[in-house]
């Protein structure tokens, strides 16, 4: 929970709005690689949409 609370607001919102459960560690890894908070949130939303289309299979 501490990791989630430490994430930027756009990422927390994207994780909360996602239909599938995303672990905060996924976003933390994106940020560690130099991805901006807005882009990381976009990646989470795109991944969630892709998972929904495939019925939950990655």
mmCIF file of the N, C-alpha and C atoms, coordinates in Angstrom:
data_MODEL
# 
_entry.id   MODEL 
# 
loop_
_atom_site.group_PDB 
_atom_site.id 
_atom_site.type_symbol 
_atom_site.label_atom_id 
_atom_site.label_alt_id 
_atom_site.label_comp_id 
_atom_site.label_asym_id 
_atom_site.label_entity_id 
_atom_site.label_seq_id 
_atom_site.pdbx_PDB_ins_code 
_atom_site.Cartn_x 
_atom_site.Cartn_y 
_atom_site.Cartn_z 
_atom_site.occupancy 
_atom_site.B_iso_or_equiv 
_atom_site.pdbx_formal_charge 
_atom_site.auth_seq_id 
_atom_site.auth_comp_id 
_atom_site.auth_asym_id 
_atom_site.auth_atom_id 
_atom_site.pdbx_PDB_model_num 
ATOM 1   N N  . UNK A 1 1  ? 0.815   -1.187  0.000   1.00 0.00 ? 1  UNK A N  1 
ATOM 2   C CA . UNK A 1 1  ? 0.000   0.000   0.000   1.00 0.00 ? 1  UNK A CA 1 
ATOM 3   C C  . UNK A 1 1  ? 0.864   1.258   0.000   1.00 0.00 ? 1  UNK A C  1 
ATOM 4   N N  . UNK A 1 2  ? 2.006   1.199   0.663   1.00 0.00 ? 2  UNK A N  1 
ATOM 5   C CA . UNK A 1 2  ? 2.895   2.360   0.698   1.00 0.00 ? 2  UNK A CA 1 
ATOM 6   C C  . UNK A 1 2  ? 3.395   2.704   -0.695  1.00 0.00 ? 2  UNK A C  1 
ATOM 7   N N  . UNK A 1 3  ? 3.700   1.681   -1.490  1.00 0.00 ? 3  UNK A N  1 
ATOM 8   C CA . UNK A 1 3  ? 4.178   1.922   -2.849  1.00 0.00 ? 3  UNK A CA 1 
ATOM 9   C C  . UNK A 1 3  ? 3.086   2.595   -3.674  1.00 0.00 ? 3  UNK A C  1 
ATOM 10  N N  . UNK A 1 4  ? 1.863   2.124   -3.547  1.00 0.00 ? 4  UNK A N  1 
ATOM 11  C CA . UNK A 1 4  ? 0.746   2.723   -4.275  1.00 0.00 ? 4  UNK A CA 1 
ATOM 12  C C  . UNK A 1 4  ? 0.585   4.191   -3.895  1.00 0.00 ? 4  UNK A C  1 
ATOM 13  N N  . UNK A 1 5  ? 0.643   4.484   -2.613  1.00 0.00 ? 5  UNK A N  1 
ATOM 14  C CA . UNK A 1 5  ? 0.486   5.865   -2.140  1.00 0.00 ? 5  UNK A CA 1 
ATOM 15  C C  . UNK A 1 5  ? 1.617   6.770   -2.619  1.00 0.00 ? 5  UNK A C  1 
ATOM 16  N N  . UNK A 1 6  ? 2.776   6.202   -2.890  1.00 0.00 ? 6  UNK A N  1 
ATOM 17  C CA . UNK A 1 6  ? 3.925   6.989   -3.334  1.00 0.00 ? 6  UNK A CA 1 
ATOM 18  C C  . UNK A 1 6  ? 3.888   7.289   -4.835  1.00 0.00 ? 6  UNK A C  1 
ATOM 19  N N  . UNK A 1 7  ? 3.014   6.626   -5.577  1.00 0.00 ? 7  UNK A N  1 
ATOM 20  C CA . UNK A 1 7  ? 2.932   6.836   -7.025  1.00 0.00 ? 7  UNK A CA 1 
ATOM 21  C C  . UNK A 1 7  ? 2.270   8.176   -7.335  1.00 0.00 ? 7  UNK A C  1 
ATOM 22  N N  . UNK A 1 8  ? 2.625   8.775   -8.482  1.00 0.00 ? 8  UNK A N  1 
ATOM 23  C CA . UNK A 1 8  ? 1.982   10.026  -8.889  1.00 0.00 ? 8  UNK A CA 1 
ATOM 24  C C  . UNK A 1 8  ? 0.474   9.830   -9.113  1.00 0.00 ? 8  UNK A C  1 
ATOM 25  N N  . UNK A 1 9  ? -0.274  10.893  -8.947  1.00 0.00 ? 9  UNK A N  1 
ATOM 26  C CA . UNK A 1 9  ? -1.737  10.842  -9.043  1.00 0.00 ? 9  UNK A CA 1 
ATOM 27  C C  . UNK A 1 9  ? -2.260  10.247  -10.356 1.00 0.00 ? 9  UNK A C  1 
ATOM 28  N N  . UNK A 1 10 ? -1.701  10.604  -11.536 1.00 0.00 ? 10 UNK A N  1 
ATOM 29  C CA . UNK A 1 10 ? -2.238  10.021  -12.775 1.00 0.00 ? 10 UNK A CA 1 
ATOM 30  C C  . UNK A 1 10 ? -2.127  8.491   -12.812 1.00 0.00 ? 10 UNK A C  1 
ATOM 31  N N  . UNK A 1 11 ? -1.067  7.972   -12.239 1.00 0.00 ? 11 UNK A N  1 
ATOM 32  C CA . UNK A 1 11 ? -0.872  6.522   -12.228 1.00 0.00 ? 11 UNK A CA 1 
ATOM 33  C C  . UNK A 1 11 ? -1.843  5.866   -11.253 1.00 0.00 ? 11 UNK A C  1 
ATOM 34  N N  . UNK A 1 12 ? -2.011  6.456   -10.087 1.00 0.00 ? 12 UNK A N  1 
ATOM 35  C CA . UNK A 1 12 ? -2.969  5.899   -9.115  1.00 0.00 ? 12 UNK A CA 1 
ATOM 36  C C  . UNK A 1 12 ? -4.374  5.881   -9.704  1.00 0.00 ? 12 UNK A C  1 
ATOM 37  N N  . UNK A 1 13 ? -4.736  6.942   -10.411 1.00 0.00 ? 13 UNK A N  1 
ATOM 38  C CA . UNK A 1 13 ? -6.053  7.008   -11.039 1.00 0.00 ? 13 UNK A CA 1 
ATOM 39  C C  . UNK A 1 13 ? -6.206  5.923   -12.095 1.00 0.00 ? 13 UNK A C  1 
ATOM 40  N N  . UNK A 1 14 ? -5.186  5.732   -12.924 1.00 0.00 ? 14 UNK A N  1 
ATOM 41  C CA . UNK A 1 14 ? -5.248  4.706   -13.969 1.00 0.00 ? 14 UNK A CA 1 
ATOM 42  C C  . UNK A 1 14 ? -5.376  3.313   -13.364 1.00 0.00 ? 14 UNK A C  1 
ATOM 43  N N  . UNK A 1 15 ? -4.654  3.049   -12.286 1.00 0.00 ? 15 UNK A N  1 
ATOM 44  C CA . UNK A 1 15 ? -4.734  1.739   -11.628 1.00 0.00 ? 15 UNK A CA 1 
ATOM 45  C C  . UNK A 1 15 ? -6.119  1.547   -11.020 1.00 0.00 ? 15 UNK A C  1 
ATOM 46  N N  . UNK A 1 16 ? -6.650  2.584   -10.384 1.00 0.00 ? 16 UNK A N  1 
ATOM 47  C CA . UNK A 1 16 ? -7.980  2.480   -9.772  1.00 0.00 ? 16 UNK A CA 1 
ATOM 48  C C  . UNK A 1 16 ? -9.078  2.287   -10.807 1.00 0.00 ? 16 UNK A C  1 
ATOM 49  N N  . UNK A 1 17 ? -8.940  2.919   -11.971 1.00 0.00 ? 17 UNK A N  1 
ATOM 50  C CA . UNK A 1 17 ? -9.966  2.842   -13.010 1.00 0.00 ? 17 UNK A CA 1 
ATOM 51  C C  . UNK A 1 17 ? -9.876  1.572   -13.845 1.00 0.00 ? 17 UNK A C  1 
ATOM 52  N N  . UNK A 1 18 ? -8.776  0.869   -13.752 1.00 0.00 ? 18 UNK A N  1 
ATOM 53  C CA . UNK A 1 18 ? -8.565  -0.326  -14.578 1.00 0.00 ? 18 UNK A CA 1 
ATOM 54  C C  . UNK A 1 18 ? -9.537  -1.437  -14.191 1.00 0.00 ? 18 UNK A C  1 
ATOM 55  N N  . UNK A 1 19 ? -9.970  -2.174  -15.201 1.00 0.00 ? 19 UNK A N  1 
ATOM 56  C CA . UNK A 1 19 ? -10.859 -3.307  -14.960 1.00 0.00 ? 19 UNK A CA 1 
ATOM 57  C C  . UNK A 1 19 ? -10.125 -4.503  -14.385 1.00 0.00 ? 19 UNK A C  1 
ATOM 58  N N  . UNK A 1 20 ? -8.835  -4.574  -14.631 1.00 0.00 ? 20 UNK A N  1 
ATOM 59  C CA . UNK A 1 20 ? -8.005  -5.658  -14.113 1.00 0.00 ? 20 UNK A CA 1 
ATOM 60  C C  . UNK A 1 20 ? -7.083  -5.105  -13.041 1.00 0.00 ? 20 UNK A C  1 
ATOM 61  N N  . UNK A 1 21 ? -6.659  -5.963  -12.158 1.00 0.00 ? 21 UNK A N  1 
ATOM 62  C CA . UNK A 1 21 ? -5.814  -5.526  -11.047 1.00 0.00 ? 21 UNK A CA 1 
ATOM 63  C C  . UNK A 1 21 ? -4.366  -5.369  -11.510 1.00 0.00 ? 21 UNK A C  1 
ATOM 64  N N  . UNK A 1 22 ? -3.844  -4.182  -11.347 1.00 0.00 ? 22 UNK A N  1 
ATOM 65  C CA . UNK A 1 22 ? -2.445  -3.910  -11.661 1.00 0.00 ? 22 UNK A CA 1 
ATOM 66  C C  . UNK A 1 22 ? -1.698  -3.713  -10.351 1.00 0.00 ? 22 UNK A C  1 
ATOM 67  N N  . UNK A 1 23 ? -0.569  -4.363  -10.213 1.00 0.00 ? 23 UNK A N  1 
ATOM 68  C CA . UNK A 1 23 ? 0.230   -4.179  -9.004  1.00 0.00 ? 23 UNK A CA 1 
ATOM 69  C C  . UNK A 1 23 ? 1.024   -2.881  -9.139  1.00 0.00 ? 23 UNK A C  1 
ATOM 70  N N  . UNK A 1 24 ? 1.161   -2.129  -8.073  1.00 0.00 ? 24 UNK A N  1 
ATOM 71  C CA . UNK A 1 24 ? 1.906   -0.869  -8.122  1.00 0.00 ? 24 UNK A CA 1 
ATOM 72  C C  . UNK A 1 24 ? 3.351   -1.059  -8.587  1.00 0.00 ? 24 UNK A C  1 
ATOM 73  N N  . UNK A 1 25 ? 3.901   -2.245  -8.365  1.00 0.00 ? 25 UNK A N  1 
ATOM 74  C CA . UNK A 1 25 ? 5.277   -2.534  -8.780  1.00 0.00 ? 25 UNK A CA 1 
ATOM 75  C C  . UNK A 1 25 ? 5.438   -2.362  -10.297 1.00 0.00 ? 25 UNK A C  1 
ATOM 76  N N  . UNK A 1 26 ? 4.380   -2.677  -11.076 1.00 0.00 ? 26 UNK A N  1 
ATOM 77  C CA . UNK A 1 26 ? 4.416   -2.510  -12.532 1.00 0.00 ? 26 UNK A CA 1 
ATOM 78  C C  . UNK A 1 26 ? 4.674   -1.041  -12.885 1.00 0.00 ? 26 UNK A C  1 
ATOM 79  N N  . UNK A 1 27 ? 3.943   -0.145  -12.244 1.00 0.00 ? 27 UNK A N  1 
ATOM 80  C CA . UNK A 1 27 ? 4.119   1.286   -12.497 1.00 0.00 ? 27 UNK A CA 1 
ATOM 81  C C  . UNK A 1 27 ? 5.474   1.772   -11.993 1.00 0.00 ? 27 UNK A C  1 
ATOM 82  N N  . UNK A 1 28 ? 5.905   1.254   -10.852 1.00 0.00 ? 28 UNK A N  1 
ATOM 83  C CA . UNK A 1 28 ? 7.200   1.660   -10.296 1.00 0.00 ? 28 UNK A CA 1 
ATOM 84  C C  . UNK A 1 28 ? 8.336   1.276   -11.240 1.00 0.00 ? 28 UNK A C  1 
ATOM 85  N N  . UNK A 1 29 ? 8.227   0.116   -11.870 1.00 0.00 ? 29 UNK A N  1 
ATOM 86  C CA . UNK A 1 29 ? 9.255   -0.309  -12.828 1.00 0.00 ? 29 UNK A CA 1 
ATOM 87  C C  . UNK A 1 29 ? 9.274   0.610   -14.044 1.00 0.00 ? 29 UNK A C  1 
ATOM 88  N N  . UNK A 1 30 ? 8.091   1.017   -14.512 1.00 0.00 ? 30 UNK A N  1 
ATOM 89  C CA . UNK A 1 30 ? 8.036   1.946   -15.644 1.00 0.00 ? 30 UNK A CA 1 
ATOM 90  C C  . UNK A 1 30 ? 8.710   3.267   -15.283 1.00 0.00 ? 30 UNK A C  1 
ATOM 91  N N  . UNK A 1 31 ? 8.403   3.780   -14.103 1.00 0.00 ? 31 UNK A N  1 
ATOM 92  C CA . UNK A 1 31 ? 9.006   5.044   -13.664 1.00 0.00 ? 31 UNK A CA 1 
ATOM 93  C C  . UNK A 1 31 ? 10.517  4.909   -13.512 1.00 0.00 ? 31 UNK A C  1 
ATOM 94  N N  . UNK A 1 32 ? 10.976  3.772   -13.019 1.00 0.00 ? 32 UNK A N  1 
ATOM 95  C CA . UNK A 1 32 ? 12.415  3.543   -12.841 1.00 0.00 ? 32 UNK A CA 1 
ATOM 96  C C  . UNK A 1 32 ? 13.145  3.506   -14.179 1.00 0.00 ? 32 UNK A C  1 
ATOM 97  N N  . UNK A 1 33 ? 12.428  3.123   -15.226 1.00 0.00 ? 33 UNK A N  1 
ATOM 98  C CA . UNK A 1 33 ? 13.024  3.088   -16.572 1.00 0.00 ? 33 UNK A CA 1 
ATOM 99  C C  . UNK A 1 33 ? 13.009  4.450   -17.251 1.00 0.00 ? 33 UNK A C  1 
ATOM 100 N N  . UNK A 1 34 ? 12.469  5.457   -16.562 1.00 0.00 ? 34 UNK A N  1 
ATOM 101 C CA . UNK A 1 34 ? 12.477  6.807   -17.110 1.00 0.00 ? 34 UNK A CA 1 
ATOM 102 C C  . UNK A 1 34 ? 11.202  7.206   -17.828 1.00 0.00 ? 34 UNK A C  1 
ATOM 103 N N  . UNK A 1 35 ? 10.172  6.390   -17.736 1.00 0.00 ? 35 UNK A N  1 
ATOM 104 C CA . UNK A 1 35 ? 8.892   6.712   -18.360 1.00 0.00 ? 35 UNK A CA 1 
ATOM 105 C C  . UNK A 1 35 ? 8.206   7.787   -17.513 1.00 0.00 ? 35 UNK A C  1 
ATOM 106 N N  . UNK A 1 36 ? 7.611   8.772   -18.162 1.00 0.00 ? 36 UNK A N  1 
ATOM 107 C CA . UNK A 1 36 ? 6.927   9.829   -17.411 1.00 0.00 ? 36 UNK A CA 1 
ATOM 108 C C  . UNK A 1 36 ? 5.667   9.275   -16.752 1.00 0.00 ? 36 UNK A C  1 
ATOM 109 N N  . UNK A 1 37 ? 5.173   9.977   -15.760 1.00 0.00 ? 37 UNK A N  1 
ATOM 110 C CA . UNK A 1 37 ? 3.968   9.538   -15.040 1.00 0.00 ? 37 UNK A CA 1 
ATOM 111 C C  . UNK A 1 37 ? 2.766   9.481   -15.973 1.00 0.00 ? 37 UNK A C  1 
ATOM 112 N N  . UNK A 1 38 ? 2.651   10.476  -16.858 1.00 0.00 ? 38 UNK A N  1 
ATOM 113 C CA . UNK A 1 38 ? 1.522   10.482  -17.792 1.00 0.00 ? 38 UNK A CA 1 
ATOM 114 C C  . UNK A 1 38 ? 1.601   9.321   -18.769 1.00 0.00 ? 38 UNK A C  1 
ATOM 115 N N  . UNK A 1 39 ? 2.798   9.044   -19.264 1.00 0.00 ? 39 UNK A N  1 
ATOM 116 C CA . UNK A 1 39 ? 2.966   7.928   -20.205 1.00 0.00 ? 39 UNK A CA 1 
ATOM 117 C C  . UNK A 1 39 ? 2.733   6.597   -19.499 1.00 0.00 ? 39 UNK A C  1 
ATOM 118 N N  . UNK A 1 40 ? 3.187   6.465   -18.269 1.00 0.00 ? 40 UNK A N  1 
ATOM 119 C CA . UNK A 1 40 ? 2.965   5.229   -17.514 1.00 0.00 ? 40 UNK A CA 1 
ATOM 120 C C  . UNK A 1 40 ? 1.471   4.997   -17.312 1.00 0.00 ? 40 UNK A C  1 
ATOM 121 N N  . UNK A 1 41 ? 0.730   6.054   -17.001 1.00 0.00 ? 41 UNK A N  1 
ATOM 122 C CA . UNK A 1 41 ? -0.724  5.930   -16.843 1.00 0.00 ? 41 UNK A CA 1 
ATOM 123 C C  . UNK A 1 41 ? -1.367  5.510   -18.159 1.00 0.00 ? 41 UNK A C  1 
ATOM 124 N N  . UNK A 1 42 ? -0.876  6.064   -19.260 1.00 0.00 ? 42 UNK A N  1 
ATOM 125 C CA . UNK A 1 42 ? -1.392  5.703   -20.581 1.00 0.00 ? 42 UNK A CA 1 
ATOM 126 C C  . UNK A 1 42 ? -1.105  4.231   -20.892 1.00 0.00 ? 42 UNK A C  1 
ATOM 127 N N  . UNK A 1 43 ? 0.078   3.761   -20.558 1.00 0.00 ? 43 UNK A N  1 
ATOM 128 C CA . UNK A 1 43 ? 0.442   2.356   -20.779 1.00 0.00 ? 43 UNK A CA 1 
ATOM 129 C C  . UNK A 1 43 ? -0.482  1.444   -19.978 1.00 0.00 ? 43 UNK A C  1 
ATOM 130 N N  . UNK A 1 44 ? -0.775  1.820   -18.748 1.00 0.00 ? 44 UNK A N  1 
ATOM 131 C CA . UNK A 1 44 ? -1.672  1.014   -17.911 1.00 0.00 ? 44 UNK A CA 1 
ATOM 132 C C  . UNK A 1 44 ? -3.064  0.969   -18.532 1.00 0.00 ? 44 UNK A C  1 
ATOM 133 N N  . UNK A 1 45 ? -3.561  2.115   -18.998 1.00 0.00 ? 45 UNK A N  1 
ATOM 134 C CA . UNK A 1 45 ? -4.893  2.138   -19.628 1.00 0.00 ? 45 UNK A CA 1 
ATOM 135 C C  . UNK A 1 45 ? -4.915  1.306   -20.906 1.00 0.00 ? 45 UNK A C  1 
ATOM 136 N N  . UNK A 1 46 ? -3.865  1.413   -21.730 1.00 0.00 ? 46 UNK A N  1 
ATOM 137 C CA . UNK A 1 46 ? -3.798  0.635   -22.971 1.00 0.00 ? 46 UNK A CA 1 
ATOM 138 C C  . UNK A 1 46 ? -3.725  -0.859  -22.680 1.00 0.00 ? 46 UNK A C  1 
ATOM 139 N N  . UNK A 1 47 ? -2.939  -1.235  -21.694 1.00 0.00 ? 47 UNK A N  1 
ATOM 140 C CA . UNK A 1 47 ? -2.814  -2.642  -21.314 1.00 0.00 ? 47 UNK A CA 1 
ATOM 141 C C  . UNK A 1 47 ? -4.144  -3.170  -20.800 1.00 0.00 ? 47 UNK A C  1 
ATOM 142 N N  . UNK A 1 48 ? -4.826  -2.387  -19.998 1.00 0.00 ? 48 UNK A N  1 
ATOM 143 C CA . UNK A 1 48 ? -6.125  -2.794  -19.475 1.00 0.00 ? 48 UNK A CA 1 
ATOM 144 C C  . UNK A 1 48 ? -7.114  -3.008  -20.618 1.00 0.00 ? 48 UNK A C  1 
ATOM 145 N N  . UNK A 1 49 ? -7.133  -2.108  -21.582 1.00 0.00 ? 49 UNK A N  1 
ATOM 146 C CA . UNK A 1 49 ? -8.033  -2.236  -22.728 1.00 0.00 ? 49 UNK A CA 1 
ATOM 147 C C  . UNK A 1 49 ? -7.714  -3.493  -23.524 1.00 0.00 ? 49 UNK A C  1 
ATOM 148 N N  . UNK A 1 50 ? -6.432  -3.756  -23.731 1.00 0.00 ? 50 UNK A N  1 
ATOM 149 C CA . UNK A 1 50 ? -6.012  -4.952  -24.466 1.00 0.00 ? 50 UNK A CA 1 
ATOM 150 C C  . UNK A 1 50 ? -6.433  -6.221  -23.722 1.00 0.00 ? 50 UNK A C  1 
ATOM 151 N N  . UNK A 1 51 ? -6.278  -6.222  -22.398 1.00 0.00 ? 51 UNK A N  1 
ATOM 152 C CA . UNK A 1 51 ? -6.679  -7.381  -21.600 1.00 0.00 ? 51 UNK A CA 1 
ATOM 153 C C  . UNK A 1 51 ? -8.188  -7.597  -21.663 1.00 0.00 ? 51 UNK A C  1 
ATOM 154 N N  . UNK A 1 52 ? -8.949  -6.514  -21.662 1.00 0.00 ? 52 UNK A N  1 
ATOM 155 C CA . UNK A 1 52 ? -10.407 -6.637  -21.735 1.00 0.00 ? 52 UNK A CA 1 
ATOM 156 C C  . UNK A 1 52 ? -10.822 -7.246  -23.070 1.00 0.00 ? 52 UNK A C  1 
ATOM 157 N N  . UNK A 1 53 ? -10.160 -6.850  -24.144 1.00 0.00 ? 53 UNK A N  1 
ATOM 158 C CA . UNK A 1 53 ? -10.480 -7.390  -25.471 1.00 0.00 ? 53 UNK A CA 1 
ATOM 159 C C  . UNK A 1 53 ? -10.161 -8.871  -25.565 1.00 0.00 ? 53 UNK A C  1 
ATOM 160 N N  . UNK A 1 54 ? -9.121  -9.301  -24.865 1.00 0.00 ? 54 UNK A N  1 
ATOM 161 C CA . UNK A 1 54 ? -8.704  -10.703 -24.918 1.00 0.00 ? 54 UNK A CA 1 
ATOM 162 C C  . UNK A 1 54 ? -9.374  -11.539 -23.840 1.00 0.00 ? 54 UNK A C  1 
ATOM 163 N N  . UNK A 1 55 ? -10.247 -10.945 -23.086 1.00 0.00 ? 55 UNK A N  1 
ATOM 164 C CA . UNK A 1 55 ? -10.938 -11.692 -22.043 1.00 0.00 ? 55 UNK A CA 1 
ATOM 165 C C  . UNK A 1 55 ? -10.083 -11.986 -20.830 1.00 0.00 ? 55 UNK A C  1 
ATOM 166 N N  . UNK A 1 56 ? -9.066  -11.179 -20.612 1.00 0.00 ? 56 UNK A N  1 
ATOM 167 C CA . UNK A 1 56 ? -8.242  -11.335 -19.417 1.00 0.00 ? 56 UNK A CA 1 
ATOM 168 C C  . UNK A 1 56 ? -6.943  -12.064 -19.639 1.00 0.00 ? 56 UNK A C  1 
ATOM 169 N N  . UNK A 1 57 ? -6.710  -12.559 -20.839 1.00 0.00 ? 57 UNK A N  1 
ATOM 170 C CA . UNK A 1 57 ? -5.453  -13.263 -21.119 1.00 0.00 ? 57 UNK A CA 1 
ATOM 171 C C  . UNK A 1 57 ? -4.447  -12.270 -21.678 1.00 0.00 ? 57 UNK A C  1 
ATOM 172 N N  . UNK A 1 58 ? -3.283  -12.245 -21.100 1.00 0.00 ? 58 UNK A N  1 
ATOM 173 C CA . UNK A 1 58 ? -2.242  -11.325 -21.571 1.00 0.00 ? 58 UNK A CA 1 
ATOM 174 C C  . UNK A 1 58 ? -1.548  -11.890 -22.792 1.00 0.00 ? 58 UNK A C  1 
# 
